């Protein structure tokens, strides 16, 4: 019988520093040495060493890729001119005879004051059209608008 390990208490998972992981992977990568030998000698599962080796290879391949600049849009200091169209408020719908108590879910959907636009996004399309949306925009409606303008697939 070889080595016997007696566990006297339950232990949490062991954690390894990046240097320890790199050392184990380097040791397992030596020609003539198998991952099984290293895992048995160090008491580490083989699958863990294979995972570390895979992660190290993936990190090396990502680090070797050249960086690319992805243009997002153009930022200008020009303030857009206000349009001369004034919107008149719609007449409110008549209230139901039995008001229902407000729920917490409907309170989350109520827009704040019209001047406050949390998460405002201005989208300048190549045709010169500017779309302004905020965090309350309906994604499906925005996709339909972009499709109608011919800017989305």
N, C-alpha and C positions, 0 to 999 in steps of 0.2 A: 504494500500500500504506500502510496506516495505522500503527498502533503495533505494534512487535514487541518481544516480551519474551524474553530469553535466560535460560534456567535453567541455572546452572552447578553447582548441587548440589541434592540432594533436601532439601526442607524439610518440617517437620512442619506440621500444620494450624495455621492462624492462630487465635488466640483473641481475642475481642472482649469488652470490658467492657460492663456493662449500659448505661452512659452512651453508649458508642459505638453500641451497637445501637439505643438510643432515638433518637440523632441521625440515624442512617441511615433509620430508619422514618419519622421526622418529615420528613426531606428527601424521601423517596419519597411522602409523603402530601400534599405541596404540590399545589394544583390546577394542572393543566397539565403536571406532571412525571410521567414514567412510571417504573416500576420498572426497566425495561430501560435507560433513560438513566442512572439512578443506579448500577446494577450495572456498567455498562461504564466509567463514569467512575472508580468506586472500585475496580474489579477484584474485585467480590464477585459470587458466583453469584446469579442472580435468585431461585432457589428458596430460598436462605438468607434473603433479604429478606422473601419471602412468609411463610416460617416464623416469622421474628421478629415480623412484623406480626400474624400469627394468634395467636401466644403473648401478645403485648401486649393484643390484644382480649379473649382469654380471661381473662387476669389482671384486666383492668378489669371484666369482667362478674362475676367471682367476688368482687372487692372491693366491688362495689356491692350484693351480696346482703346482707340483714340477717342478723345472727347469731341462731341459734336455740338454746335450751336444750333438751337432750334428757335427760330424767330417766332415770337408769340404775337406781336403786334407793334404798332407805333404809338408812342406816347408823345402827345403834343401839349403845348402850353396854351393853345387856342381855346377860348371859352366859347361854347356853342351859343349861337344867337337864340334868344327866346322866340318862340313862334307867337304870332298874334292871335291865335285861336284860343278863346276862353271857353272852358267847359262849364256848363251849368249843371248843378247837382240834380240828380234824379229825384223824383218825389218818392218818399219812403212808402213801402208796401204797408197795407193795413195790418195792424198787430192781430195775432190770433186771439180768440176769445179767452182761451185758457193758456196763460203763459206757463211754459215748462221751466223747471229750475235749470240754470246753466250748469253744464258739466265741465269738468276740468279739461276734457279733450277739446271742447269748442273754444275755451279760453286761449288755448295754445294757437288756434287758427286765426284769431282776431288780429288784424293788422294794427300796428301802432299808428301814431299820428302820420298823416300822409307825407310830412317833411322828412321823417326818419325812414331811411332805407337800409336796413341791416344787410350786409353782404352785397352791396350794389355792384353790378358788373356792366360795363359799357362794351358792346361788341361792335367794332367798326368793320363792315364788310367791304370787299374790294370795289363794290359798285358805288361806294360813298354813303350807303345807308348805315345809320347808327341805331343799334338796338340797345335799350337800357332795361335791365332786369334786376331783380333783387332776390333775396333768398326765398321769397314766397312764390317764385315763378313755377308754373306747372311744366315739368320737363316734356311731357307729351305735346302740350300746346306750343312750346318753344321749338320743338323738333318740326311740327307742322308748319310753323312760320318760316323757319329756315329752309324747309323743303320747298315751300311756295316761292321763296325768293331765289331758289336754285343754288343754295350754298351748303346743302347737306346731302349725304347719300342715303 
